[in-house]
Amino acid sequence: MNGIKISEKALNRARLYTKKPLPVQAQQINQTFWVESLEGDFQGKEGDYLMRGVRGELYVCDKGIFEETYVLYNPPV
């Protein structure tokens, strides 16, 4: 491998960031599934979410991570 080896210590003086509030499409899938993503084929478990990213890419998000990270978008009326 090329480059330098990095460890968690590199984050000791890191600044904090938040995700931009961009709506994303997501659908919970109630069976095992797989999807072609930009990084290759990924398999989702029953209950995971299929998501479409800001550039139209598809990916799998673990149910627990999704529920900790996302809330339903309610656009202003």
C-alpha positions as CSV (number, residue, x, y, z in Angstrom):
1,M,0.0,0.0,0.0
2,N,1.2,3.5,-0.7
3,G,0.8,6.6,1.5
4,I,1.2,7.0,5.2
5,K,-0.4,4.8,7.9
6,I,-3.0,6.8,9.9
7,S,-4.6,5.9,13.2
8,E,-7.5,7.3,15.3
9,K,-5.0,9.7,16.9
10,A,-5.2,11.8,13.7
11,L,-8.7,12.9,14.8
12,N,-7.5,14.3,18.2
13,R,-7.5,17.9,16.9
14,A,-10.2,17.4,14.3
15,R,-13.0,20.0,13.9
16,L,-16.6,18.9,14.2
17,Y,-18.8,18.9,11.1
18,T,-22.5,18.2,10.6
19,K,-24.1,16.8,7.5
20,K,-25.9,19.3,5.2
21,P,-29.6,19.1,5.5
22,L,-30.2,17.5,2.1
23,P,-33.3,15.3,1.6
24,V,-32.5,11.8,0.4
25,Q,-34.8,9.1,-0.9
26,A,-35.0,6.0,1.2
27,Q,-37.2,2.9,1.4
28,Q,-37.0,0.2,4.1
29,I,-36.8,-3.2,2.4
30,N,-38.4,-6.1,4.3
31,Q,-36.4,-8.9,2.9
32,T,-32.7,-9.6,2.0
33,F,-31.7,-7.7,-1.1
34,W,-28.7,-6.5,-3.0
35,V,-27.9,-3.4,-5.0
36,E,-25.3,-2.3,-7.5
37,S,-23.5,0.7,-6.0
38,L,-20.6,2.9,-7.1
39,E,-18.3,0.7,-4.9
40,G,-19.7,-2.6,-6.2
41,D,-22.5,-4.9,-5.2
42,F,-23.8,-4.7,-1.7
43,Q,-26.2,-6.9,0.2
44,G,-28.8,-5.5,2.6
45,K,-30.4,-7.4,5.4
46,E,-34.2,-7.6,6.1
47,G,-35.1,-4.2,7.5
48,D,-32.2,-2.2,6.0
49,Y,-32.8,0.8,3.8
50,L,-32.2,1.3,0.1
51,M,-31.2,4.9,-0.4
52,R,-30.5,7.2,-3.4
53,G,-27.6,9.6,-2.8
54,V,-27.4,13.2,-3.9
55,R,-25.8,12.2,-7.2
56,G,-28.3,9.5,-7.9
57,E,-26.2,6.6,-6.6
58,L,-27.9,3.7,-4.8
59,Y,-26.6,2.3,-1.5
60,V,-27.6,0.2,1.5
61,C,-27.9,1.7,4.9
62,D,-28.1,-0.5,8.0
63,K,-31.5,-0.1,9.8
64,G,-29.9,0.9,13.1
65,I,-27.6,3.5,11.5
66,F,-30.5,4.9,9.4
67,E,-32.7,5.3,12.5
68,E,-30.0,7.1,14.4
69,T,-29.1,9.4,11.5
70,Y,-32.2,10.3,9.6
71,V,-35.7,11.7,10.3
72,L,-38.6,11.9,7.9
73,Y,-38.4,15.1,5.8
74,N,-41.5,17.3,6.1
75,P,-41.1,20.1,3.5
76,P,-42.4,23.5,4.4
77,V,-45.9,24.2,3.1
